[in-house]
Amino acid sequence: MQIKPHKFKGVYVGRKGKREIFLTKSLAPGKNVYGEETFRQGGAEYREWNVQRSKLGAGLAKRVSQLGIWPGNKVLYLGASTGTTVSHVSDIVGKEGFVFALDFAPRTTRELMYVCEDRPNIAPIIEDANHPERYADKVCLVDCVFQDVAQRNQAEIFLKNCDMFLKKGGFGILAVKARSIDITRPPKQVFKEIRAKLEKKMIIAEYKELAPLEKDHCIFVCKKR
């Protein structure tokens, strides 16, 4: 398989038969994170990005026009879970970048710790993203805030963290889970409501619904005013 650079720096593309796949150059060659397939080319190892297990990966597959994360960036990742997508963000930002990976659940954070052992550019934080003041002493200003948190007030959590940690002109990426906000309303109605909240403080650069890869999900790529 021939692997080529994607238009977004730090992301690569290849083909499996007729299917296009996305990859990142591994920061920890020989280390498998979540069962992903790896490929070697030019002395480097590339990891396939499973777009059905990653909201950010699904955004790539849906052709977002802005990614908001590139080599050398500092990223605050809210909702890190076991580190599936965090590992690809770690690959993208590389040795010159850094990822603050936050999650509230000790069990999933324990799995994340194994990922961090092989990747010195990730710092795991066990905290509640709803209270950024609790970890303000652990996180510096960042170039990007990414959030994948299944809580009813996920838009408010995102904006609070962007207010506190995101540099002016930096990117904020919000993966919205409509059913976590209101299971009784159509997802499109929920997405419209979230958009209105975001537009009060952020410039929306991109919006994509993620179905069929992620049912009842969308992604907003925003820029801080």
Backbone as CSV, one residue per row, in Angstrom:
resi,resn,N_x,N_y,N_z,CA_x,CA_y,CA_z,C_x,C_y,C_z
1,MET,0.839,-1.194,0.000,0.000,0.000,0.000,0.879,1.251,0.000
2,GLN,0.547,2.195,-0.856,1.273,3.458,-0.895,0.611,4.445,0.063
3,ILE,1.400,5.013,0.956,0.903,5.966,1.947,1.350,7.365,1.546
4,LYS,0.392,8.296,1.504,0.679,9.661,1.081,0.206,10.647,2.153
5,PRO,0.838,11.829,2.204,0.376,12.852,3.152,-1.033,13.337,2.802
6,HIS,-1.855,13.520,3.820,-3.174,14.130,3.677,-2.985,15.647,3.611
7,LYS,-4.030,16.377,3.264,-3.919,17.846,3.245,-3.717,18.406,4.647
8,PHE,-4.142,17.655,5.682,-3.891,18.066,7.058,-2.542,17.503,7.500
9,LYS,-1.635,18.359,7.921,-0.306,17.915,8.331,-0.399,16.941,9.490
10,GLY,0.367,15.871,9.412,0.366,14.862,10.460,-0.601,13.724,10.210
11,VAL,-1.443,13.849,9.181,-2.388,12.800,8.799,-1.970,12.265,7.433
12,TYR,-2.183,10.963,7.228,-1.798,10.312,5.973,-2.963,9.495,5.440
13,VAL,-2.906,9.189,4.155,-3.962,8.396,3.522,-3.357,7.244,2.737
14,GLY,-4.120,6.184,2.631,-3.750,5.031,1.829,-5.029,4.374,1.331
15,ARG,-4.898,3.233,0.659,-6.084,2.541,0.152,-5.993,1.051,0.482
16,LYS,-7.130,0.525,0.910,-7.306,-0.921,1.064,-8.339,-1.329,0.025
17,GLY,-7.872,-1.828,-1.096,-8.783,-2.097,-2.197,-9.364,-0.788,-2.696
18,LYS,-10.688,-0.655,-2.658,-11.351,0.574,-3.101,-11.579,1.553,-1.949
19,ARG,-11.254,1.137,-0.742,-11.566,1.950,0.440,-10.375,2.813,0.845
20,GLU,-10.633,4.109,1.004,-9.617,5.030,1.502,-9.506,4.883,3.013
21,ILE,-8.280,4.852,3.522,-8.079,4.792,4.961,-7.196,5.959,5.393
22,PHE,-7.329,6.335,6.653,-6.523,7.403,7.239,-5.517,6.785,8.198
23,LEU,-4.346,7.404,8.299,-3.286,6.876,9.135,-2.545,8.026,9.819
24,THR,-1.843,7.691,10.911,-0.902,8.622,11.520,0.430,7.900,11.677
25,LYS,1.526,8.668,11.606,2.861,8.086,11.775,3.097,7.832,13.262
26,SER,3.350,6.589,13.620,3.407,6.206,15.026,4.568,6.861,15.763
27,LEU,4.241,7.440,16.908,5.248,8.005,17.791,5.902,6.912,18.639
28,ALA,5.268,5.738,18.667,5.781,4.606,19.448,5.733,3.345,18.586
29,PRO,6.622,3.239,17.595,6.609,2.077,16.689,6.677,0.758,17.451
30,GLY,5.903,-0.210,16.966,5.876,-1.523,17.589,4.868,-1.646,18.707
31,LYS,4.232,-0.521,19.076,3.248,-0.521,20.157,1.844,-0.378,19.578
32,ASN,1.009,-1.373,19.796,-0.374,-1.363,19.328,-1.256,-0.798,20.440
33,VAL,-2.178,0.098,20.105,-2.993,0.767,21.124,-4.360,0.118,21.289
34,TYR,-5.061,-0.135,20.173,-6.421,-0.677,20.287,-6.720,-1.734,19.220
35,GLY,-5.687,-2.432,18.800,-5.863,-3.476,17.797,-5.816,-2.980,16.377
36,GLU,-5.385,-1.726,16.174,-5.331,-1.140,14.839,-4.241,-1.802,13.992
37,GLU,-4.455,-1.830,12.689,-3.466,-2.397,11.779,-2.360,-1.378,11.532
38,THR,-1.142,-1.865,11.389,-0.006,-0.984,11.130,0.660,-1.341,9.807
39,PHE,1.339,-0.357,9.229,2.017,-0.516,7.936,3.367,0.181,8.016
40,ARG,4.323,-0.331,7.266,5.649,0.282,7.240,5.939,0.822,5.840
41,GLN,6.541,2.007,5.825,6.939,2.622,4.560,8.074,3.602,4.847
42,GLY,9.139,3.495,4.095,10.253,4.423,4.248,10.879,4.427,5.627
43,GLY,10.867,3.291,6.305,11.472,3.205,7.625,10.589,3.680,8.759
44,ALA,9.365,4.132,8.452,8.437,4.608,9.478,7.256,3.647,9.594
45,GLU,6.621,3.648,10.755,5.427,2.841,10.976,4.205,3.746,11.003
46,TYR,3.164,3.323,10.301,1.920,4.092,10.230,0.777,3.262,10.810
47,ARG,-0.086,3.901,11.577,-1.201,3.236,12.247,-2.518,3.620,11.575
48,GLU,-3.300,2.613,11.203,-4.612,2.906,10.635,-5.509,3.525,11.700
49,TRP,-6.239,4.571,11.307,-7.149,5.283,12.194,-8.552,4.750,11.954
50,ASN,-9.057,3.983,12.896,-10.386,3.386,12.757,-11.453,4.463,12.931
51,VAL,-12.070,4.879,11.832,-12.997,6.008,11.871,-14.340,5.643,12.504
52,GLN,-14.554,4.364,12.776,-15.774,3.939,13.453,-15.598,3.881,14.967
53,ARG,-14.386,4.168,15.426,-14.117,4.173,16.866,-13.591,5.517,17.342
54,SER,-13.751,6.548,16.525,-13.179,7.854,16.844,-14.033,8.952,16.210
55,LYS,-14.517,9.889,17.022,-15.316,10.996,16.479,-14.466,11.884,15.571
56,LEU,-13.213,12.113,15.972,-12.331,12.920,15.135,-12.015,12.199,13.832
57,GLY,-11.799,10.892,13.918,-11.588,10.103,12.709,-12.806,10.122,11.805
58,ALA,-13.990,10.051,12.402,-15.228,10.125,11.622,-15.345,11.476,10.924
59,GLY,-14.902,12.523,11.604,-14.894,13.845,10.978,-14.010,13.882,9.751
60,LEU,-12.853,13.230,9.819,-11.971,13.131,8.650,-12.675,12.411,7.500
61,ALA,-13.317,11.290,7.848,-14.011,10.508,6.823,-15.164,11.283,6.194
62,LYS,-15.764,12.204,6.959,-16.866,13.029,6.446,-16.362,14.295,5.765
63,ARG,-15.041,14.393,5.621,-14.404,15.470,4.852,-14.541,16.848,5.506
64,VAL,-14.202,16.940,6.801,-14.161,18.267,7.412,-13.116,19.108,6.686
65,SER,-13.377,20.398,6.561,-12.458,21.281,5.846,-11.373,21.839,6.763
66,GLN,-11.583,21.715,8.078,-10.603,22.139,9.067,-10.460,21.035,10.101
67,LEU,-9.240,20.735,10.507,-9.025,19.753,11.567,-8.678,20.435,12.878
68,GLY,-7.907,21.524,12.808,-7.603,22.288,14.007,-6.478,21.735,14.852
69,ILE,-5.858,20.636,14.433,-4.736,20.026,15.160,-3.634,19.730,14.149
70,TRP,-2.398,20.148,14.471,-1.296,19.847,13.570,0.006,19.728,14.363
71,PRO,1.091,19.311,13.709,2.345,19.074,14.419,2.785,20.268,15.256
72,GLY,3.248,19.959,16.479,3.746,20.998,17.371,2.691,21.617,18.269
73,ASN,1.431,21.290,18.053,0.337,21.863,18.858,0.333,21.336,20.286
74,LYS,-0.193,22.169,21.180,-0.585,21.726,22.522,-2.096,21.567,22.507
75,VAL,-2.574,20.405,22.971,-3.994,20.057,22.879,-4.531,19.662,24.253
76,LEU,-5.698,20.193,24.604,-6.435,19.717,25.773,-7.530,18.802,25.264
77,TYR,-7.458,17.534,25.625,-8.406,16.530,25.151,-9.326,16.149,26.308
78,LEU,-10.607,16.486,26.200,-11.596,16.224,27.245,-12.429,15.002,26.858
79,GLY,-12.404,13.995,27.725,-13.097,12.744,27.425,-12.142,11.753,26.788
80,ALA,-10.949,11.635,27.368,-9.878,10.837,26.760,-10.162,9.345,26.747
81,SER,-10.974,8.860,27.679,-11.325,7.447,27.778,-10.049,6.587,27.820
82,THR,-10.011,5.509,27.043,-8.862,4.596,27.084,-7.710,5.043,26.184
83,GLY,-7.902,6.120,25.428,-6.804,6.672,24.641,-6.793,6.338,23.168
84,THR,-7.898,5.803,22.647,-7.943,5.444,21.222,-7.628,6.644,20.334
85,THR,-8.436,7.701,20.413,-8.195,8.877,19.582,-7.025,9.687,20.097
86,VAL,-6.850,9.724,21.412,-5.716,10.450,22.004,-4.399,9.981,21.389
87,SER,-4.270,8.677,21.147,-3.020,8.155,20.589,-2.748,8.713,19.196
88,HIS,-3.805,8.895,18.409,-3.615,9.468,17.074,-3.303,10.958,17.152
89,VAL,-3.924,11.659,18.098,-3.594,13.073,18.310,-2.137,13.201,18.750
90,SER,-1.692,12.277,19.603,-0.290,12.240,20.021,0.636,12.078,18.822
91,ASP,0.278,11.199,17.898,1.072,11.016,16.676,1.122,12.309,15.863
92,ILE,-0.031,12.974,15.736,-0.107,14.180,14.898,0.757,15.302,15.466
93,VAL,0.622,15.595,16.760,1.348,16.733,17.335,2.838,16.429,17.462
94,GLY,3.177,15.145,17.573,4.577,14.729,17.571,5.353,15.113,18.820
95,LYS,6.667,14.966,18.727,7.542,15.200,19.880,7.577,16.656,20.307
96,GLU,7.279,17.560,19.395,7.290,18.990,19.721,5.963,19.464,20.304
97,GLY,4.934,18.618,20.216,3.621,18.982,20.747,3.340,18.285,22.065
98,PHE,2.118,18.491,22.583,1.755,17.892,23.859,0.246,17.745,23.959
99,VAL,-0.191,16.687,24.652,-1.621,16.428,24.832,-1.929,16.277,26.325
100,PHE,-2.820,17.122,26.837,-3.357,16.961,28.182,-4.630,16.129,28.031
101,ALA,-4.583,14.879,28.501,-5.675,13.930,28.270,-6.483,13.747,29.551
102,LEU,-7.687,14.287,29.569,-8.494,14.313,30.790,-9.691,13.388,30.694
103,ASP,-9.922,12.648,31.771,-11.132,11.830,31.878,-11.482,11.678,33.356
104,PHE,-12.775,11.471,33.606,-13.269,11.400,34.981,-13.240,9.991,35.547
105,ALA,-13.292,8.981,34.673,-13.444,7.595,35.119,-12.083,6.950,35.395
106,PRO,-11.816,6.550,36.634,-10.525,5.928,36.956,-10.248,4.655,36.159
107,ARG,-11.286,3.867,35.846,-11.066,2.603,35.133,-10.508,2.845,33.734
108,THR,-11.149,3.750,32.991,-10.659,4.015,31.637,-9.322,4.752,31.665
109,THR,-9.141,5.604,32.667,-7.875,6.327,32.770,-6.729,5.369,33.060
110,ARG,-7.012,4.265,33.741,-5.987,3.258,33.979,-5.483,2.687,32.665
111,GLU,-6.409,2.457,31.708,-6.009,1.981,30.381,-5.210,3.054,29.643
112,LEU,-5.627,4.301,29.831,-4.924,5.421,29.198,-3.472,5.502,29.676
113,MET,-3.246,5.158,30.932,-1.899,5.211,31.489,-0.924,4.336,30.700
114,TYR,-1.404,3.174,30.230,-0.541,2.293,29.439,-0.120,2.959,28.131
115,VAL,-1.036,3.735,27.548,-0.715,4.474,26.319,0.335,5.541,26.619
116,CYS,0.184,6.216,27.758,1.101,7.293,28.121,2.518,6.796,28.401
117,GLU,2.634,5.559,28.854,3.962,5.000,29.147,4.858,4.996,27.916
118,ASP,4.248,4.824,26.744,5.013,4.769,25.493,5.030,6.108,24.756
119,ARG,4.306,7.084,25.297,4.161,8.365,24.603,4.404,9.515,25.580
120,PRO,5.617,10.029,25.625,5.944,11.078,26.595,5.266,12.418,26.333
121,ASN,4.559,12.547,25.215,3.872,13.816,24.939,2.407,13.793,25.382
122,ILE,2.028,12.843,26.249,0.667,12.804,26.807,0.753,12.856,28.331
123,ALA,-0.052,13.736,28.937,-0.173,13.776,30.396,-1.616,13.422,30.766
124,PRO,-1.841,12.284,31.447,-3.205,11.924,31.854,-3.644,12.729,33.081
125,ILE,-4.898,13.140,33.077,-5.457,13.893,34.211,-6.799,13.274,34.572
126,ILE,-6.950,12.851,35.830,-8.240,12.333,36.298,-8.998,13.482,36.938
127,GLU,-9.978,14.014,36.237,-10.754,15.148,36.733,-12.083,15.241,35.997
128,ASP,-12.948,16.081,36.506,-14.255,16.348,35.915,-14.131,17.578,35.013
129,ALA,-14.379,17.393,33.709,-14.241,18.498,32.748,-15.203,19.646,33.030
130,ASN,-16.204,19.399,33.861,-17.168,20.439,34.224,-16.579,21.459,35.199
131,HIS,-15.380,21.146,35.718,-14.748,22.027,36.710,-13.309,22.336,36.303
132,PRO,-13.112,23.134,35.261,-11.752,23.417,34.788,-10.870,24.104,35.822
133,GLU,-11.487,24.780,36.790,-10.688,25.440,37.829,-9.900,24.435,38.669
134,ARG,-10.365,23.181,38.718,-9.687,22.166,39.521,-8.365,21.709,38.910
135,TYR,-8.226,21.864,37.596,-6.979,21.428,36.953,-6.275,22.577,36.227
136,ALA,-6.636,23.802,36.606,-6.012,24.975,35.986,-4.513,25.028,36.238
137,ASP,-4.064,24.429,37.341,-2.635,24.422,37.660,-1.875,23.321,36.930
138,LYS,-2.602,22.474,36.198,-1.968,21.352,35.501,-1.939,21.532,33.983
139,VAL,-2.670,22.529,33.479,-2.815,22.718,32.033,-2.407,24.144,31.654
140,CYS,-1.604,24.265,30.610,-1.212,25.586,30.114,-2.183,26.029,29.011
141,LEU,-1.972,27.206,28.470,-2.754,27.630,27.319,-2.462,26.681,26.152
142,VAL,-3.501,26.326,25.409,-3.349,25.337,24.337,-3.790,25.902,22.994
143,ASP,-3.351,25.226,21.944,-3.729,25.610,20.581,-5.080,25.033,20.182
144,CYS,-5.479,23.944,20.859,-6.735,23.275,20.503,-7.348,22.621,21.738
145,VAL,-8.659,22.762,21.873,-9.443,22.011,22.854,-10.343,21.055,22.082
146,PHE,-10.200,19.764,22.344,-11.080,18.758,21.744,-11.926,18.150,22.848
147,GLN,-13.231,18.012,22.594,-14.106,17.442,23.621,-15.020,16.363,23.054
148,ASP,-15.036,15.220,23.764,-15.932,14.111,23.460,-16.471,13.616,24.804
149,VAL,-17.441,14.343,25.339,-17.964,14.089,26.678,-19.470,13.870,26.606
150,ALA,-19.943,12.751,27.140,-21.370,12.415,27.074,-22.105,12.950,28.304
151,GLN,-22.287,14.263,28.350,-23.048,14.877,29.436,-24.075,15.831,28.860
152,ARG,-25.120,16.050,29.604,-26.223,16.898,29.130,-25.749,18.319,28.813
153,ASN,-24.847,18.835,29.631,-24.365,20.209,29.454,-23.027,20.250,28.720
154,GLN,-22.867,19.398,27.726,-21.573,19.287,27.048,-21.137,20.572,26.357
155,ALA,-22.078,21.369,25.840,-21.707,22.637,25.198,-21.159,23.620,26.227
156,GLU,-21.795,23.672,27.390,-21.342,24.576,28.446,-19.954,24.171,28.958
157,ILE,-19.730,22.865,29.105,-18.418,22.360,29.533,-17.347,22.771,28.524
158,PHE,-17.646,22.601,27.262,-16.714,22.949,26.182,-16.352,24.430,26.221
159,LEU,-17.358,25.290,26.343,-17.110,26.731,26.333,-16.318,27.179,27.554
160,LYS,-16.589,26.580,28.710,-15.831,26.931,29.920,-14.352,26.605,29.751
161,ASN,-14.060,25.449,29.177,-12.670,25.055,28.976,-11.985,25.891,27.903
162,CYS,-12.717,26.239,26.861,-12.153,27.115,25.828,-11.860,28.497,26.399
163,ASP,-12.771,29.012,27.227,-12.553,30.315,27.860,-11.277,30.321,28.691
164,MET,-11.050,29.227,29.409,-9.938,29.179,30.354,-8.603,28.808,29.708
165,PHE,-8.618,27.898,28.740,-7.354,27.322,28.266,-7.009,27.584,26.803
166,LEU,-7.977,27.931,25.972,-7.708,28.051,24.537,-7.139,29.420,24.191
167,LYS,-6.034,29.413,23.449,-5.431,30.657,22.984,-6.384,31.399,22.049
168,LYS,-6.272,32.711,22.008,-7.041,33.495,21.044,-6.649,33.066,19.637
169,GLY,-7.659,32.760,18.821,-7.396,32.277,17.464,-7.197,30.778,17.385
170,GLY,-7.201,30.104,18.562,-7.054,28.659,18.598,-8.333,27.944,18.194
171,PHE,-8.233,26.636,17.957,-9.373,25.850,17.508,-9.996,25.051,18.652
172,GLY,-11.302,25.005,18.667,-12.050,24.155,19.579,-12.866,23.167,18.763
173,ILE,-12.784,21.889,19.088,-13.508,20.848,18.358,-14.452,20.156,19.327
174,LEU,-15.733,20.217,19.037,-16.747,19.629,19.913,-17.487,18.511,19.194
175,ALA,-17.393,17.297,19.741,-18.194,16.176,19.252,-19.473,16.138,20.090
176,VAL,-20.600,16.359,19.451,-21.889,16.447,20.154,-22.612,15.108,20.096
177,LYS,-23.059,14.631,21.268,-23.851,13.415,21.372,-25.284,13.834,21.696
178,ALA,-26.135,13.872,20.675,-27.482,14.407,20.837,-28.287,13.666,21.895
179,ARG,-28.168,12.355,21.939,-28.973,11.562,22.877,-28.552,11.777,24.327
180,SER,-27.355,12.242,24.546,-26.923,12.546,25.907,-27.500,13.875,26.385
181,ILE,-27.911,14.720,25.449,-28.477,16.017,25.797,-29.983,15.915,25.995
182,ASP,-30.669,15.309,25.031,-32.122,15.155,25.131,-32.565,14.028,24.200
183,ILE,-32.934,12.919,24.791,-33.320,11.743,24.005,-34.699,11.898,23.374
184,THR,-35.484,12.876,23.815,-36.857,13.046,23.332,-36.953,13.891,22.070
185,ARG,-35.885,14.621,21.727,-35.944,15.528,20.588,-35.115,15.015,19.421
186,PRO,-35.479,15.395,18.186,-34.688,14.986,17.022,-33.263,15.529,17.132
187,PRO,-32.269,14.721,16.769,-30.879,15.174,16.858,-30.609,16.499,16.132
188,LYS,-31.204,16.693,14.962,-30.967,17.934,14.218,-31.403,19.160,15.018
189,GLN,-32.460,19.014,15.783,-32.928,20.122,16.615,-31.919,20.412,17.737
190,VAL,-31.384,19.349,18.309,-30.357,19.500,19.347,-29.106,20.161,18.766
191,PHE,-28.682,19.722,17.590,-27.495,20.292,16.946,-27.685,21.792,16.681
192,LYS,-28.887,22.170,16.264,-29.174,23.580,15.978,-29.075,24.411,17.254
193,GLU,-29.562,23.850,18.347,-29.501,24.544,19.638,-28.054,24.711,20.105
194,ILE,-27.260,23.672,19.936,-25.850,23.747,20.320,-25.119,24.781,19.468
195,ARG,-25.429,24.797,18.194,-24.797,25.777,17.298,-25.057,27.201,17.776
196,ALA,-26.285,27.483,18.178,-26.639,28.825,18.653,-25.827,29.190,19.892
197,LYS,-25.612,28.230,20.779,-24.818,28.488,21.985,-23.360,28.774,21.630
198,LEU,-22.814,28.000,20.715,-21.414,28.157,20.339,-21.169,29.494,19.635
199,GLU,-22.113,29.892,18.784,-21.929,31.108,17.987,-21.876,32.372,18.821
200,LYS,-22.326,32.304,20.055,-22.267,33.475,20.931,-20.830,33.797,21.344
201,LYS,-19.966,32.779,21.332,-18.594,32.981,21.799,-17.522,32.557,20.808
202,MET,-17.898,31.716,19.828,-16.898,31.155,18.918,-17.306,31.397,17.467
203,ILE,-16.316,31.338,16.576,-16.591,31.326,15.141,-16.657,29.869,14.703
204,ILE,-17.744,29.453,14.089,-17.869,28.072,13.646,-17.275,27.936,12.244
205,ALA,-16.184,27.191,12.161,-15.482,27.010,10.891,-16.020,25.821,10.106
206,GLU,-16.581,24.839,10.825,-17.054,23.616,10.164,-18.080,22.904,11.030
207,TYR,-19.036,22.278,10.369,-20.052,21.467,11.040,-20.331,20.260,10.171
208,LYS,-20.265,19.076,10.769,-20.559,17.852,10.028,-21.357,16.901,10.912
209,GLU,-22.419,16.334,10.361,-23.086,15.237,11.032,-22.312,13.959,10.716
210,LEU,-22.188,13.072,11.686,-21.273,11.935,11.565,-21.934,10.620,11.195
211,ALA,-23.254,10.602,11.020,-23.933,9.389,10.570,-23.458,9.039,9.155
212,PRO,-23.331,7.763,8.806,-23.676,6.566,9.590,-22.541,6.052,10.484
213,LEU,-21.383,6.735,10.468,-20.254,6.267,11.279,-20.564,6.379,12.765
214,GLU,-21.210,7.470,13.157,-21.608,7.695,14.544,-23.044,8.209,14.535
215,LYS,-23.987,7.376,14.938,-25.393,7.745,14.896,-25.699,8.848,15.907
216,ASP,-26.483,9.834,15.474,-26.946,10.930,16.331,-25.792,11.756,16.896
217,HIS,-24.709,11.860,16.138,-23.549,12.662,16.526,-23.253,13.693,15.439
218,CYS,-22.671,14.794,15.863,-22.120,15.753,14.905,-20.823,16.293,15.487
219,ILE,-20.092,17.018,14.662,-18.845,17.632,15.122,-18.818,19.089,14.685
220,PHE,-18.431,19.959,15.612,-18.239,21.385,15.320,-16.753,21.686,15.432
221,VAL,-16.210,22.360,14.438,-14.846,22.881,14.505,-14.970,24.399,14.617
222,CYS,-14.528,24.942,15.752,-14.716,26.352,16.048,-13.382,27.056,16.206
223,LYS,-13.421,28.359,16.119,-12.225,29.184,16.328,-12.534,30.241,17.381
224,LYS,-11.606,30.433,18.310,-11.833,31.403,19.379,-11.637,32.819,18.847
225,ARG,-12.594,33.668,19.157,-12.551,35.060,18.684,-11.367,35.810,19.311
